[in-house]
Every structure is written in C-alpha cells, then in structure tokens.
C-alpha cells in the first residue's frame, strides 16, 4: 500500500497525512486518507514523490463559500 502525506507547495503546510487517494477535477484536488476522511482543496497537483511519499498541491484562493470545505 502506498500512502503519502499531502502538503501545500508554497510553505509545506501539511494538508493531510496518510492520503490513500488523490483526484484532480475542475480546479480542485480531492484527497482521501486511509480512514475515509476527505478534503477538497482549490488548486492543482504540483508534484508527486512516490519514493518519499510526498505530494505537493499548488493551492489557489477559493470562493468564500467553499473555503476549508471538508467532505
């Protein structure tokens, strides 16, 4: 099983630990952890390092009604 920690690319702030699934759609990245919790972040995947289990997300400012949305 390959799990990765997901960080914001600009400052390496941790977004999610043990991400098991990452989907990019329509200007958002949705990450789901090993336990099923999900987060939807406005932005795009900047890099994926499978050797070190690190994913960087280039975040964008979201509209006020979807900021910090947790699915």
C-alpha positions in Angstrom: 0.0 0.0 0.0 1.4 3.4 -0.9 0.2 6.2 1.3 1.5 9.8 1.1 1.5 13.0 3.1 0.0 15.9 1.2 1.4 19.4 1.7 0.7 22.9 0.3 3.6 23.6 -2.1 4.2 27.2 -1.1 5.0 26.7 2.5 5.0 22.9 3.0 2.0 23.1 5.4 0.5 19.7 6.0 -2.9 19.2 4.4 -3.4 15.5 5.1 -1.5 12.6 6.4 -1.7 9.1 5.0 -3.5 10.1 1.8 -4.7 7.0 0.0 -6.5 8.6 -2.9 -5.9 11.9 -4.8 -8.2 13.2 -7.5 -7.8 16.4 -9.6 -11.0 17.8 -11.2 -12.2 21.2 -12.3 -9.7 23.3 -10.5 -9.8 21.3 -7.2 -7.8 18.5 -5.7 -9.7 16.0 -3.5 -7.6 13.9 -1.1 -8.9 11.0 1.0 -7.0 9.4 3.8 -6.6 5.8 4.9 -9.7 6.2 7.3 -12.0 7.7 4.6 -11.8 11.4 5.6 -11.7 13.7 2.6 -10.7 17.3 1.9 -11.3 19.3 -1.3 -8.7 22.0 -2.0 -8.8 24.6 -4.7 -5.6 24.1 -6.8 -3.6 21.5 -8.7 -1.1 18.8 -8.1 2.4 20.4 -8.2 4.5 17.2 -7.7 4.3 13.6 -6.6 7.3 12.0 -4.9 6.5 8.3 -4.5 9.9 7.4 -3.2 9.5 9.7 -0.2 5.6 9.6 -0.1 5.1 13.3 -0.5 2.5 15.1 -2.7 2.6 18.9 -3.1 -0.5 20.9 -4.0 -0.3 24.3 -5.6 -3.2 25.9 -3.9 -5.4 28.7 -5.2 -7.8 31.1 -3.4 -11.2 29.6 -3.2 -14.5 31.5 -3.3 -15.7 32.4 0.2 -18.5 29.8 0.2 -16.1 26.8 -0.3 -13.1 27.7 1.8 -11.8 24.9 4.0 -14.6 22.6 2.8 -14.3 19.1 4.3 -16.3 16.4 2.6 
